[in-house]
Amino acid sequence: MNSHDLFIRRTAPILGDSAAEELFQSIDSPEKYDSIAAFFRGEFSDTAMHLEPEDWSLILETVERVSGEMDIDTLTVLMGDLLSRGILQ
């Protein structure tokens, strides 16, 4: 399975197909696919993964854009995680 298909498979259940595709297209480095997908799946490890401030901004923009369509429990967890990282002010 290629990087695109794996990313979509891992994130579409959370974000929806079109948002997952838009996010994939917005990521500037293939090395970040796994880390960003891991964040959305609740599998992000600060010790093993690294994202730049612009990556966190992209994640926040994506969450904000799809928040009305996202499961409320998932949205709460993601927003709480962004808040604890200082991404959400």
Backbone as JSON Lines, residues from 0, in Angstrom:
{"i":0,"aa":"M","n":[0.85,-1.18,0.0],"ca":[0.0,0.0,0.0],"c":[0.9,1.24,0.0]}
{"i":1,"aa":"N","n":[0.6,2.2,-0.85],"ca":[1.44,3.4,-0.94],"c":[1.1,4.38,0.18]}
{"i":2,"aa":"S","n":[1.92,5.41,0.32],"ca":[1.76,6.39,1.41],"c":[0.41,7.07,1.36]}
{"i":3,"aa":"H","n":[-0.04,7.42,0.19],"ca":[-1.32,8.1,0.04],"c":[-2.45,7.23,0.56]}
{"i":4,"aa":"D","n":[-2.52,6.01,0.07],"ca":[-3.61,5.11,0.46],"c":[-3.59,4.82,1.95]}
{"i":5,"aa":"L","n":[-2.41,4.62,2.5],"ca":[-2.29,4.36,3.93],"c":[-2.73,5.56,4.75]}
{"i":6,"aa":"F","n":[-2.31,6.75,4.36],"ca":[-2.71,7.96,5.07],"c":[-4.22,8.14,5.04]}
{"i":7,"aa":"I","n":[-4.81,7.98,3.87],"ca":[-6.26,8.14,3.74],"c":[-6.98,7.08,4.55]}
{"i":8,"aa":"R","n":[-6.51,5.87,4.49],"ca":[-7.13,4.78,5.26],"c":[-7.1,5.04,6.75]}
{"i":9,"aa":"R","n":[-6.02,5.66,7.23],"ca":[-5.87,5.92,8.66],"c":[-6.61,7.17,9.12]}
{"i":10,"aa":"T","n":[-6.77,8.17,8.26],"ca":[-7.36,9.44,8.7],"c":[-8.79,9.67,8.25]}
{"i":11,"aa":"A","n":[-9.21,9.09,7.15],"ca":[-10.57,9.32,6.63],"c":[-11.67,8.95,7.62]}
{"i":12,"aa":"P","n":[-11.53,7.88,8.41],"ca":[-12.6,7.59,9.37],"c":[-12.78,8.7,10.42]}
{"i":13,"aa":"I","n":[-11.76,9.48,10.63],"ca":[-11.8,10.56,11.63],"c":[-12.2,11.88,10.97]}
{"i":14,"aa":"L","n":[-11.61,12.17,9.82],"ca":[-11.77,13.47,9.18],"c":[-12.8,13.49,8.05]}
{"i":15,"aa":"G","n":[-13.09,12.36,7.49],"ca":[-13.89,12.29,6.28],"c":[-12.96,12.2,5.08]}
{"i":16,"aa":"D","n":[-13.47,11.65,4.0],"ca":[-12.63,11.4,2.83],"c":[-12.03,12.67,2.23]}
{"i":17,"aa":"S","n":[-12.84,13.69,2.02],"ca":[-12.32,14.89,1.35],"c":[-11.32,15.64,2.22]}
{"i":18,"aa":"A","n":[-11.59,15.74,3.52],"ca":[-10.66,16.43,4.42],"c":[-9.34,15.66,4.54]}
{"i":19,"aa":"A","n":[-9.42,14.34,4.57],"ca":[-8.2,13.52,4.63],"c":[-7.37,13.74,3.36]}
{"i":20,"aa":"E","n":[-8.05,13.78,2.22],"ca":[-7.34,14.0,0.95],"c":[-6.72,15.4,0.91]}
{"i":21,"aa":"E","n":[-7.45,16.41,1.33],"ca":[-6.92,17.78,1.35],"c":[-5.72,17.89,2.29]}
{"i":22,"aa":"L","n":[-5.82,17.23,3.44],"ca":[-4.7,17.27,4.38],"c":[-3.49,16.58,3.78]}
{"i":23,"aa":"F","n":[-3.68,15.43,3.17],"ca":[-2.56,14.73,2.54],"c":[-1.87,15.62,1.52]}
{"i":24,"aa":"Q","n":[-2.65,16.3,0.69],"ca":[-2.1,17.17,-0.34],"c":[-1.37,18.39,0.25]}
{"i":25,"aa":"S","n":[-1.72,18.78,1.48],"ca":[-1.13,19.95,2.12],"c":[0.17,19.66,2.86]}
{"i":26,"aa":"I","n":[0.44,18.41,3.12],"ca":[1.65,18.03,3.87],"c":[2.85,18.19,2.95]}
{"i":27,"aa":"D","n":[3.85,18.92,3.44],"ca":[4.98,19.28,2.58],"c":[6.11,18.26,2.54]}
{"i":28,"aa":"S","n":[6.03,17.2,3.34],"ca":[7.11,16.23,3.37],"c":[6.55,14.84,3.66]}
{"i":29,"aa":"P","n":[6.88,13.87,2.82],"ca":[6.39,12.51,3.05],"c":[6.75,11.93,4.41]}
{"i":30,"aa":"E","n":[7.83,12.41,5.01],"ca":[8.23,11.91,6.32],"c":[7.22,12.26,7.41]}
{"i":31,"aa":"K","n":[6.35,13.21,7.13],"ca":[5.38,13.67,8.14],"c":[4.06,12.91,8.09]}
{"i":32,"aa":"Y","n":[3.83,12.14,7.05],"ca":[2.55,11.44,6.91],"c":[2.21,10.6,8.14]}
{"i":33,"aa":"D","n":[3.16,9.79,8.57],"ca":[2.9,8.9,9.7],"c":[2.65,9.67,10.99]}
{"i":34,"aa":"S","n":[3.42,10.71,11.23],"ca":[3.25,11.49,12.47],"c":[1.91,12.2,12.51]}
{"i":35,"aa":"I","n":[1.51,12.78,11.4],"ca":[0.23,13.5,11.37],"c":[-0.93,12.52,11.49]}
{"i":36,"aa":"A","n":[-0.85,11.4,10.79],"ca":[-1.89,10.38,10.92],"c":[-1.93,9.86,12.35]}
{"i":37,"aa":"A","n":[-0.78,9.67,12.96],"ca":[-0.72,9.19,14.35],"c":[-1.38,10.17,15.3]}
{"i":38,"aa":"F","n":[-1.21,11.46,15.07],"ca":[-1.87,12.44,15.93],"c":[-3.39,12.25,15.88]}
{"i":39,"aa":"F","n":[-3.94,12.16,14.69],"ca":[-5.39,12.03,14.56],"c":[-5.91,10.71,15.14]}
{"i":40,"aa":"R","n":[-5.08,9.71,15.18],"ca":[-5.49,8.41,15.72],"c":[-5.18,8.27,17.21]}
{"i":41,"aa":"G","n":[-4.62,9.32,17.81],"ca":[-4.29,9.25,19.23],"c":[-3.06,8.42,19.52]}
{"i":42,"aa":"E","n":[-2.18,8.27,18.54],"ca":[-0.99,7.44,18.65],"c":[0.3,8.25,18.58]}
{"i":43,"aa":"F","n":[0.2,9.57,18.65],"ca":[1.38,10.43,18.51],"c":[2.27,10.29,19.72]}
{"i":44,"aa":"S","n":[3.56,10.14,19.49],"ca":[4.56,10.02,20.55],"c":[5.55,11.16,20.44]}
{"i":45,"aa":"D","n":[5.56,12.02,21.47],"ca":[6.5,13.15,21.45],"c":[7.95,12.7,21.41]}
{"i":46,"aa":"T","n":[8.24,11.54,21.95],"ca":[9.63,11.08,21.98],"c":[10.07,10.48,20.66]}
{"i":47,"aa":"A","n":[9.14,9.94,19.88],"ca":[9.52,9.28,18.64],"c":[9.17,10.09,17.39]}
{"i":48,"aa":"M","n":[8.3,11.09,17.55],"ca":[7.83,11.83,16.38],"c":[8.04,13.33,16.6]}
{"i":49,"aa":"H","n":[8.23,14.03,15.51],"ca":[8.43,15.47,15.6],"c":[7.67,16.17,14.48]}
{"i":50,"aa":"L","n":[6.97,17.22,14.85],"ca":[6.29,18.06,13.87],"c":[6.68,19.51,14.11]}
{"i":51,"aa":"E","n":[6.76,20.25,13.03],"ca":[7.11,21.66,13.08],"c":[5.87,22.49,13.42]}
{"i":52,"aa":"P","n":[6.06,23.74,13.86],"ca":[4.9,24.61,14.16],"c":[3.92,24.72,13.0]}
{"i":53,"aa":"E","n":[4.41,24.78,11.77],"ca":[3.51,24.88,10.63],"c":[2.69,23.6,10.44]}
{"i":54,"aa":"D","n":[3.24,22.46,10.86],"ca":[2.48,21.21,10.8],"c":[1.33,21.24,11.8]}
{"i":55,"aa":"W","n":[1.63,21.74,13.0],"ca":[0.58,21.85,14.01],"c":[-0.5,22.83,13.57]}
{"i":56,"aa":"S","n":[-0.11,23.9,12.89],"ca":[-1.09,24.85,12.36],"c":[-1.98,24.18,11.32]}
{"i":57,"aa":"L","n":[-1.39,23.36,10.48],"ca":[-2.14,22.63,9.47],"c":[-3.13,21.66,10.14]}
{"i":58,"aa":"I","n":[-2.7,21.0,11.18],"ca":[-3.57,20.09,11.92],"c":[-4.72,20.86,12.54]}
{"i":59,"aa":"L","n":[-4.42,21.98,13.18],"ca":[-5.47,22.79,13.8],"c":[-6.46,23.29,12.76]}
{"i":60,"aa":"E","n":[-5.98,23.79,11.64],"ca":[-6.87,24.26,10.57],"c":[-7.79,23.14,10.09]}
{"i":61,"aa":"T","n":[-7.24,21.95,9.97],"ca":[-8.03,20.8,9.52],"c":[-9.1,20.46,10.54]}
{"i":62,"aa":"V","n":[-8.73,20.41,11.81],"ca":[-9.7,20.09,12.87],"c":[-10.8,21.14,12.9]}
{"i":63,"aa":"E","n":[-10.43,22.4,12.82],"ca":[-11.44,23.47,12.83],"c":[-12.38,23.37,11.63]}
{"i":64,"aa":"R","n":[-11.84,23.02,10.48],"ca":[-12.64,22.94,9.26],"c":[-13.67,21.81,9.31]}
{"i":65,"aa":"V","n":[-13.31,20.68,9.91],"ca":[-14.21,19.53,9.92],"c":[-14.9,19.32,11.27]}
{"i":66,"aa":"S","n":[-14.72,20.23,12.18],"ca":[-15.23,20.03,13.55],"c":[-16.74,19.79,13.59]}
{"i":67,"aa":"G","n":[-17.5,20.41,12.71],"ca":[-18.94,20.23,12.71],"c":[-19.4,18.86,12.26]}
{"i":68,"aa":"E","n":[-18.52,18.16,11.58],"ca":[-18.85,16.84,11.05],"c":[-18.2,15.71,11.85]}
{"i":69,"aa":"M","n":[-17.33,16.06,12.77],"ca":[-16.55,15.08,13.51],"c":[-17.3,14.59,14.74]}
{"i":70,"aa":"D","n":[-17.05,13.34,15.1],"ca":[-17.59,12.79,16.34],"c":[-17.16,13.68,17.5]}
{"i":71,"aa":"I","n":[-18.1,14.05,18.36],"ca":[-17.82,15.01,19.43],"c":[-16.76,14.51,20.4]}
{"i":72,"aa":"D","n":[-16.74,13.23,20.7],"ca":[-15.73,12.69,21.61],"c":[-14.33,12.78,20.99]}
{"i":73,"aa":"T","n":[-14.26,12.47,19.71],"ca":[-12.97,12.57,19.0],"c":[-12.52,14.02,18.95]}
{"i":74,"aa":"L","n":[-13.44,14.92,18.63],"ca":[-13.12,16.34,18.57],"c":[-12.62,16.84,19.93]}
{"i":75,"aa":"T","n":[-13.26,16.42,20.98],"ca":[-12.85,16.83,22.33],"c":[-11.43,16.37,22.65]}
{"i":76,"aa":"V","n":[-11.13,15.14,22.31],"ca":[-9.78,14.61,22.56],"c":[-8.74,15.37,21.74]}
{"i":77,"aa":"L","n":[-9.02,15.57,20.46],"ca":[-8.06,16.28,19.6],"c":[-7.84,17.72,20.06]}
{"i":78,"aa":"M","n":[-8.93,18.41,20.37],"ca":[-8.79,19.8,20.83],"c":[-8.05,19.85,22.17]}
{"i":79,"aa":"G","n":[-8.33,18.91,23.05],"ca":[-7.62,18.86,24.33],"c":[-6.13,18.63,24.13]}
{"i":80,"aa":"D","n":[-5.79,17.76,23.19],"ca":[-4.39,17.49,22.9],"c":[-3.71,18.72,22.31]}
{"i":81,"aa":"L","n":[-4.39,19.41,21.4],"ca":[-3.84,20.64,20.83],"c":[-3.68,21.71,21.9]}
{"i":82,"aa":"L","n":[-4.63,21.81,22.8],"ca":[-4.56,22.77,23.89],"c":[-3.37,22.47,24.81]}
{"i":83,"aa":"S","n":[-3.2,21.22,25.16],"ca":[-2.1,20.85,26.06],"c":[-0.73,21.09,25.42]}
{"i":84,"aa":"R","n":[-0.66,21.08,24.11],"ca":[0.6,21.33,23.41],"c":[0.82,22.83,23.16]}
{"i":85,"aa":"G","n":[-0.14,23.65,23.53],"ca":[-0.02,25.08,23.33],"c":[-0.34,25.52,21.91]}
{"i":86,"aa":"I","n":[-0.94,24.65,21.13],"ca":[-1.28,24.96,19.74],"c":[-2.57,25.77,19.7]}
{"i":87,"aa":"L","n":[-3.47,25.41,20.55],"ca":[-4.77,26.08,20.64],"c":[-4.69,27.11,21.75]}
{"i":88,"aa":"Q","n":[-4.83,28.36,21.41],"ca":[-4.68,29.43,22.4],"c":[-6.02,29.89,22.89]}
